[in-house]
């Protein structure tokens, strides 16, 4: 007669195999970059600016974003700088004016949020 340990793994052996799943590797630099991106969206002014830029048909002057978000011009400028730093907006300067446009990354994020919420853009 065979002993149980010869034919079946012990409970400890079964547990160790079940909890050892393979996960993909990710670098700390990748994590930091992604956290910065999501942190940039975790503010009503910055998130509102992204929503407005994604909804706009063309680039938008920074001066046009402050009124609908009910913030000062300096607050919107600071928000747009942070969004630019993480790659969610592109900007160009023309004279003393700056024009902003959502990047494809920002558009995709907003599309995913809208789909999750059951909204059409």
For each residue, the residues with C-beta under 8 A, 3 or more apart:
1:
2: 6 7
3: 6 7
4: 7 8
5: 8 10
6: 2 3
7: 2 3 4
8: 4 5
9: 13 14 17
10: 5 13 14
11: 14 15
12: 15 16
13: 9 10 16 17
14: 9 10 11 17 18
15: 11 12 18 19
16: 12 13 19 20
17: 9 13 14 20
18: 14 15
19: 15 16
20: 16 17
21:
22:
23:
24:
25:
26: 30 31
27: 30 31
28: 31 32
29: 32 33
30: 26 27 33 34
31: 26 27 28 34 35
32: 28 29 35 36
33: 29 30 36 37
34: 30 31 37 38
35: 31 32 38 39
36: 32 33 39 40 85 86
37: 33 34 40 41 86 87 88
38: 34 35 41 42
39: 35 36 42
40: 36 37 43 46 82 83 85 86 88
41: 37 38 46 47 50 88 109
42: 38 39 46 47
43: 40 46 47 79
44: 47 48 69
45: 48 49 69 71 75 76 79
46: 40 41 42 43 49 50 79 82 83
47: 41 42 43 44 50 51
48: 44 45 51 52 68 69
49: 45 46 52 53 65 69 76 79 80 83 89 100
50: 41 46 47 53 54 83 88 89 102 106 109 110
51: 47 48 54 55 110
52: 48 49 55 56 60 65 68 69
53: 49 50 56 60 65 89 100 101 102 106
54: 50 51 102 106 107 110 121
55: 51 52 121
56: 52 53 59 60 101 102
57:
58: 101
59: 56 92 99 100 101
60: 52 53 56 64 65 99 100 101
61: 64 65 97 98 99 100
62: 65 66 73 76 77 80 97 98 99 100
63: 66 73 97
64: 60 61 67
65: 49 52 53 60 61 62 68 69 76 80 100
66: 62 63 69 71 72 73 75 76
67: 64 70
68: 48 52 65
69: 44 45 48 49 52 65 66 76
70: 67
71: 45 66 75 76 79
72: 66 75 76
73: 62 63 66 76 77
74: 77 78
75: 45 66 71 72 78 79
76: 45 49 62 65 66 69 71 72 73 79 80
77: 62 73 74 80 81 98
78: 74 75 81 82
79: 43 45 46 49 71 75 76 82 83
80: 49 62 65 76 77 83 84 89 91 98 100
81: 77 78 84 85
82: 40 46 78 79 85 86
83: 40 46 49 50 79 80 86 88 89 106
84: 80 81 87 88 89 90 91 100
85: 36 40 81 82
86: 36 37 40 82 83
87: 37 84 103 105
88: 37 40 41 50 83 84 102 103 105 106 109
89: 49 50 53 80 83 84 100 101 102 103 106
90: 84 100 101 102 103
91: 80 84 98 99 100 101
92: 59 98 99
93: 97 98 99
94: 97 98 99
95:
96:
97: 61 62 63 93 94
98: 61 62 77 80 91 92 93 94
99: 59 60 61 62 91 92 93 94
100: 49 53 59 60 61 62 65 80 84 89 90 91
101: 53 56 58 59 60 89 90 91
102: 50 53 54 56 88 89 90 106 107 110
103: 87 88 89 90 106 107
104: 107 108
105: 87 88 108 109
106: 50 53 54 83 88 89 102 103 109 110
107: 54 102 103 104 110 111
108: 104 105 111 112
109: 41 50 88 105 106 112 113
110: 50 51 54 102 106 107 113 114 121
111: 107 108 114 115 121
112: 108 109 115 116
113: 109 110 116 117
114: 110 111 117 119 120 121
115: 111 112 118 119
116: 112 113
117: 113 114
118: 115
119: 114 115
120: 114
121: 54 55 110 111 114
